[in-house]
Amino acid sequence: MPALKLYGRAWCHLCEDLRAGLEPIAAEFGVPVEWIDIDTDPALEALYDELVPVLLFDGVQLCHYRLDESRVRQALAAIA
């Protein structure tokens, strides 16, 4: 099963907010959330710098900056 990949930064309050909203939804569907700190990889930092947080599922970007709960639920329901 693919994981939800959340790209962000340790010091980013938007990242913390999105993660807090995402975790209960991911648990509901039994899907893991992989946290990736872009500041540990120069290529990721260059790619996502001002866009974080960015949430991907199975290679598809679901949202950035704010949690799009309906889009996340729709993507997870499609694999259930």
DSSP file (Angstrom, degrees, kcal/mol; ACC not computed):
  #  RESIDUE AA STRUCTURE BP1 BP2  ACC     N-H-->O    O-->H-N    N-H-->O    O-->H-N    TCO  KAPPA ALPHA  PHI   PSI    X-CA   Y-CA   Z-CA
    1    1 A M              0   0    0      0, 0.0     2,-0.0     0, 0.0    78,-0.0   0.000 360.0 360.0 360.0 133.5    0.0    0.0    0.0
    2    2 A P        -     0   0    0      0, 0.0     2,-0.3     0, 0.0    55,-0.0  -0.341 360.0-130.5 -69.3 153.5    1.4    3.4   -0.9
    3    3 A A        -     0   0    0     28,-0.1    55,-0.8    -2,-0.0     2,-0.5  -0.679  18.6-109.8 -99.5 155.7    2.1    5.9    1.9
    4    4 A L  E     -aB  33  57A   0     28,-2.7    30,-3.6    -2,-0.3     2,-0.6  -0.764  35.5-149.9 -77.5 127.9    1.0    9.5    2.1
    5    5 A K  E     -aB  34  56A   0     51,-3.1    51,-2.8    -2,-0.5     2,-0.7  -0.916  10.8-167.5-108.6 118.3    4.2   11.5    1.7
    6    6 A L  E     -aB  35  55A   0     28,-2.9    30,-2.8    -2,-0.6     2,-0.5  -0.910   3.1-162.8-109.8 110.9    4.3   14.8    3.5
    7    7 A Y  E     +aB  36  54A   0     47,-3.0    47,-2.2    -2,-0.7     2,-0.3  -0.791  35.3 114.8 -93.4 130.3    7.1   17.2    2.5
    8    8 A G  E     -a   37   0A   0     28,-2.5    30,-2.8    -2,-0.5    31,-0.5  -0.874  56.5 -87.0-165.8-162.0    7.8   20.0    4.9
    9    9 A R    >   -     0   0    0     -2,-0.3     3,-1.3    28,-0.2     6,-0.1  -0.957  27.0-125.5-131.4 148.7   10.2   21.6    7.4
   10   10 A A  T 3  S+     0   0    0     -2,-0.3    -1,-0.1     1,-0.3     6,-0.0   0.822 111.6  44.6 -62.9 -32.4   10.6   21.0   11.1
   11   11 A W  T 3  S+     0   0    0      4,-0.0     2,-0.6    -3,-0.0    -1,-0.3   0.290  86.7 112.5 -96.4   9.6   10.1   24.7   11.9
   12   12 A C    <>  -     0   0    0     -3,-1.3     4,-1.9     1,-0.2     5,-0.1  -0.750  48.4-164.7 -93.7 115.9    7.0   25.2    9.7
   13   13 A H  H  > S+     0   0    0     -2,-0.6     4,-2.3     1,-0.2    -1,-0.2   0.844  92.6  55.0 -68.3 -33.2    3.7   25.9   11.5
   14   14 A L  H  > S+     0   0    0      2,-0.2     4,-2.6     1,-0.2    -1,-0.2   0.882 107.0  52.0 -64.4 -36.5    1.7   25.2    8.3
   15   15 A C  H  > S+     0   0    0      2,-0.2     4,-2.5     1,-0.2    -2,-0.2   0.917 109.7  48.4 -64.2 -43.9    3.5   21.8    8.1
   16   16 A E  H  X S+     0   0    0     -4,-1.9     4,-2.4     2,-0.2    -2,-0.2   0.905 112.2  49.4 -62.6 -42.3    2.5   21.0   11.7
   17   17 A D  H  X S+     0   0    0     -4,-2.3     4,-1.9     2,-0.2    -2,-0.2   0.928 112.3  46.3 -64.1 -46.1   -1.1   22.0   11.1
   18   18 A L  H  X S+     0   0    0     -4,-2.6     4,-2.1     1,-0.2    -2,-0.2   0.922 113.3  49.9 -63.8 -42.9   -1.4   19.9    8.0
   19   19 A R  H  X S+     0   0    0     -4,-2.5     4,-2.3     1,-0.2    -1,-0.2   0.906 109.0  51.8 -62.0 -42.7    0.2   16.9    9.7
   20   20 A A  H  < S+     0   0    0     -4,-2.4    -1,-0.2     1,-0.2    -2,-0.2   0.876 114.3  43.1 -63.4 -38.0   -2.1   17.2   12.7
   21   21 A G  H  X S+     0   0    0     -4,-1.9     4,-0.6    -5,-0.2    -1,-0.2   0.804 115.3  50.0 -75.9 -29.7   -5.2   17.2   10.5
   22   22 A L  H  X S+     0   0    0     -4,-2.1     4,-2.7    -5,-0.2     3,-0.4   0.868  94.9  69.1 -77.7 -39.1   -3.9   14.5    8.2
   23   23 A E  H  X S+     0   0    0     -4,-2.3     4,-2.4     1,-0.2     5,-0.2   0.864  98.6  48.4 -56.5 -44.1   -2.9   11.9   10.8
   24   24 A P  H  > S+     0   0    0      0, 0.0     4,-2.0     0, 0.0    -1,-0.2   0.889 113.7  48.3 -63.9 -35.8   -6.5   11.0   12.0
   25   25 A I  H  X S+     0   0    0     -4,-0.6     4,-1.6    -3,-0.4    -2,-0.2   0.930 111.8  48.8 -67.7 -45.0   -7.6   10.6    8.4
   26   26 A A  H  X>S+     0   0    0     -4,-2.7     5,-2.7     1,-0.2     4,-0.7   0.905 111.7  49.8 -60.6 -42.0   -4.6    8.4    7.5
   27   27 A A  H ><5S+     0   0    0     -4,-2.4     3,-0.6    -5,-0.2    -1,-0.2   0.891 105.9  56.9 -63.8 -39.8   -5.3    6.3   10.6
   28   28 A E  H 3<5S+     0   0    0     -4,-2.0    -1,-0.2     1,-0.2    -2,-0.2   0.873 115.6  36.5 -58.0 -38.8   -8.9    5.9    9.7
   29   29 A F  H 3<5S-     0   0    0     -4,-1.6    -1,-0.2     2,-0.1    -2,-0.2   0.459 111.3-119.4 -94.8  -3.0   -7.9    4.5    6.3
   30   30 A G  T <<5 +     0   0    0     -4,-0.7    -3,-0.2    -3,-0.6    -4,-0.1   0.831  65.3 141.4  69.3  32.6   -4.9    2.5    7.7
   31   31 A V      < -     0   0    0     -5,-2.7    -1,-0.2    -6,-0.2    -2,-0.1  -0.912  48.6-126.2-110.0 130.3   -2.4    4.4    5.5
   32   32 A P        -     0   0    0      0, 0.0   -28,-2.7     0, 0.0     2,-0.5  -0.361  13.3-138.1 -72.5 154.7    1.0    5.4    6.8
   33   33 A V  E     -a    4   0A   0    -30,-0.2     2,-0.7    -2,-0.1   -28,-0.2  -0.968  11.4-157.0-112.4 121.6    2.2    9.0    6.7
   34   34 A E  E     -a    5   0A   0    -30,-3.6   -28,-2.9    -2,-0.5     2,-0.5  -0.889   8.5-151.7-100.2 116.0    5.9    9.4    5.7
   35   35 A W  E     -a    6   0A   0     -2,-0.7     2,-0.5   -30,-0.2   -28,-0.2  -0.761  12.6-171.9 -88.6 128.1    7.3   12.8    6.9
   36   36 A I  E     -a    7   0A   0    -30,-2.8   -28,-2.5    -2,-0.5     2,-0.8  -0.968  14.9-148.7-126.4 115.3   10.1   14.1    4.8
   37   37 A D  E >   -a    8   0A   0     -2,-0.5     3,-1.7   -30,-0.2   -28,-0.2  -0.733   6.0-158.5 -83.3 111.9   12.1   17.2    5.9
   38   38 A I  G >  S+     0   0    0    -30,-2.8     3,-1.6    -2,-0.8     7,-0.6   0.733  84.5  72.3 -66.3 -21.2   13.1   19.0    2.7
   39   39 A D  G 3  S+     0   0    0    -31,-0.5    -1,-0.3     1,-0.3   -30,-0.1   0.586  89.3  62.0 -71.9  -7.4   15.9   20.8    4.5
   40   40 A T  G <  S+     0   0    0     -3,-1.7    -1,-0.3     1,-0.2    -2,-0.2   0.487 105.4  48.5 -92.0  -3.7   17.8   17.5    4.7
   41   41 A D    <>  -     0   0    0     -3,-1.6     4,-2.6    -4,-0.2     3,-0.3  -0.935  67.0-154.9-141.0 112.4   18.0   17.2    0.9
   42   42 A P  H  > S+     0   0    0      0, 0.0     4,-2.2     0, 0.0     5,-0.2   0.829  97.5  54.1 -57.3 -33.8   19.1   20.1   -1.4
   43   43 A A  H  > S+     0   0    0      2,-0.2     4,-1.8     1,-0.2     5,-0.1   0.918 111.3  44.3 -67.9 -42.3   17.1   18.7   -4.4
   44   44 A L  H  > S+     0   0    0     -3,-0.3     4,-2.9     2,-0.2     5,-0.3   0.885 111.8  53.6 -68.3 -37.9   13.9   18.5   -2.3
   45   45 A E  H  X S+     0   0    0     -4,-2.6     4,-1.6    -7,-0.6    -2,-0.2   0.910 110.4  47.0 -61.7 -41.9   14.6   22.0   -0.9
   46   46 A A  H  < S+     0   0    0     -4,-2.2    -1,-0.2    -5,-0.2    -2,-0.2   0.867 116.5  45.1 -66.8 -35.9   15.0   23.4   -4.4
   47   47 A L  H  < S+     0   0    0     -4,-1.8    -2,-0.2    -5,-0.2    -1,-0.2   0.911 129.9  19.2 -74.8 -44.1   11.8   21.6   -5.6
   48   48 A Y  H >X S+     0   0    0     -4,-2.9     3,-2.0     1,-0.1     4,-1.2   0.386  81.9 129.1-111.0   1.9    9.4   22.4   -2.7
   49   49 A D  T 3< S+     0   0    0     -4,-1.6     3,-0.5     1,-0.3    -1,-0.1   0.732  86.3  17.2 -30.4 -69.4   11.1   25.4   -1.0
   50   50 A E  T 34 S+     0   0    0      1,-0.2    -1,-0.3    -4,-0.2    -2,-0.1   0.423 118.2  69.0 -91.6   0.9    8.2   27.9   -0.8
   51   51 A L  T <4 S+     0   0    0     -3,-2.0    14,-0.6   -43,-0.0    -1,-0.2   0.613  77.4 162.2 -94.2 -13.5    5.4   25.4   -1.4
   52   52 A V     <  +     0   0    0     -4,-1.2   -44,-0.2    -3,-0.5     2,-0.1  -0.206  47.9  51.0 -64.7 147.8    5.6   23.4    1.9
   53   53 A P  S    S+     0   0    0      0, 0.0    12,-2.2     0, 0.0     2,-0.4   0.510  73.4 171.4 -77.6 148.4    3.8   21.6    3.2
   54   54 A V  E     -BC   7  64A   0    -47,-2.2   -47,-3.0    10,-0.2     2,-0.5  -0.994  16.0-157.5-125.0 129.4    3.2   19.4    0.1
   55   55 A L  E     -BC   6  63A   0      8,-2.9     7,-3.0    -2,-0.4     8,-1.2  -0.933  12.0-179.0-113.1 125.8    1.2   16.2    0.4
   56   56 A L  E     -BC   5  61A   0    -51,-2.8   -51,-3.1    -2,-0.5     2,-0.4  -0.917   9.6-169.9-120.1 148.4    1.6   13.4   -2.2
   57   57 A F  E >  S-BC   4  60A   0      3,-2.4     3,-1.8    -2,-0.3   -53,-0.2  -0.961  78.0 -16.2-138.5 120.7   -0.1   10.1   -2.5
   58   58 A D  T 3  S-     0   0    0    -55,-0.8     3,-0.1    -2,-0.4   -54,-0.1   0.869 130.3 -51.2  53.7  40.1    1.0    7.5   -5.0
   59   59 A G  T 3  S+     0   0    0      1,-0.2     2,-0.5   -54,-0.0    -1,-0.3   0.427 115.2 114.2  82.6  -0.4    3.0   10.2   -6.8
   60   60 A V  E <   -C   57   0A   0     -3,-1.8    -3,-2.4     0, 0.0     2,-0.5  -0.899  67.3-127.1-108.6 128.5    0.0   12.6   -7.1
   61   61 A Q  E     +C   56   0A   0     -2,-0.5    -5,-0.3    -5,-0.2     3,-0.1  -0.603  27.1 178.6 -73.3 122.7    0.1   15.9   -5.3
   62   62 A L  E     -     0   0A   0     -7,-3.0     2,-0.3    -2,-0.5    -1,-0.2   0.803  59.3 -28.7 -93.6 -35.2   -3.1   16.2   -3.3
   63   63 A C  E     -C   55   0A   0     -8,-1.2    -8,-2.9     8,-0.1    -1,-0.3  -0.984  47.7-152.7-169.8 165.3   -2.5   19.6   -1.6
   64   64 A H  E    S+C   54   0A   0     -2,-0.3     2,-2.3     2,-0.3   -10,-0.2  -0.978  75.5  10.6-148.7 158.2    0.0   22.1   -0.4
   65   65 A Y  S    S+     0   0    0    -12,-2.2     2,-0.3   -14,-0.6   -47,-0.2  -0.387 126.9  32.7  70.6 -57.7   -0.1   24.9    2.3
   66   66 A R  S    S-     0   0    0     -2,-2.3     2,-0.3   -13,-0.1    -2,-0.3  -0.920  92.0 -99.9-129.0 151.5   -3.4   23.6    3.7
   67   67 A L        -     0   0    0     -2,-0.3     2,-1.0    -4,-0.1     3,-0.1  -0.537  22.2-156.5 -70.7 126.3   -5.1   20.2    4.1
   68   68 A D     >  -     0   0    0     -2,-0.3     4,-2.3     1,-0.2     3,-0.3  -0.786  15.9-177.3-100.6  85.4   -7.7   19.5    1.4
   69   69 A E  H  > S+     0   0    0     -2,-1.0     4,-2.8     1,-0.2     5,-0.2   0.864  76.2  51.5 -57.9 -42.0   -9.6   16.9    3.4
   70   70 A S  H  > S+     0   0    0      1,-0.2     4,-2.2     2,-0.2    -1,-0.2   0.901 111.2  47.5 -65.1 -39.4  -12.1   16.0    0.7
   71   71 A R  H  > S+     0   0    0     -3,-0.3     4,-2.2     2,-0.2    -1,-0.2   0.898 113.0  48.8 -68.3 -39.2   -9.4   15.4   -1.9
   72   72 A V  H  X S+     0   0    0     -4,-2.3     4,-2.5     2,-0.2     5,-0.2   0.938 112.7  47.6 -64.6 -46.9   -7.4   13.2    0.6
   73   73 A R  H  X S+     0   0    0     -4,-2.8     4,-2.6     1,-0.2    -2,-0.2   0.898 111.3  51.5 -61.2 -40.7  -10.4   11.2    1.5
   74   74 A Q  H  X S+     0   0    0     -4,-2.2     4,-1.4    -5,-0.2    -1,-0.2   0.919 111.2  47.1 -62.8 -44.2  -11.3   10.7   -2.1
   75   75 A A  H  < S+     0   0    0     -4,-2.2     4,-0.5     1,-0.2    -2,-0.2   0.901 115.4  45.1 -65.2 -41.4   -7.8    9.5   -3.0
   76   76 A L  H >X S+     0   0    0     -4,-2.5     3,-0.9     1,-0.2     4,-0.6   0.860 109.6  54.8 -72.7 -35.2   -7.7    7.1    0.0
   77   77 A A  H >< S+     0   0    0     -4,-2.6     3,-0.7     1,-0.2    -1,-0.2   0.818  98.5  64.6 -66.1 -29.7  -11.3    5.8   -0.7
   78   78 A A  T 3< S+     0   0    0     -4,-1.4    -1,-0.2     1,-0.2    -2,-0.2   0.738 105.9  42.9 -67.2 -22.0  -10.2    4.9   -4.2
   79   79 A I  T <4        0   0    0     -3,-0.9    -1,-0.2    -4,-0.5    -2,-0.2   0.538 360.0 360.0 -99.2  -7.6   -7.8    2.3   -2.9
   80   80 A A    <<        0   0    0     -3,-0.7    -1,-0.2    -4,-0.6    -2,-0.1   0.486 360.0 360.0 -77.7 360.0  -10.1    0.9   -0.2
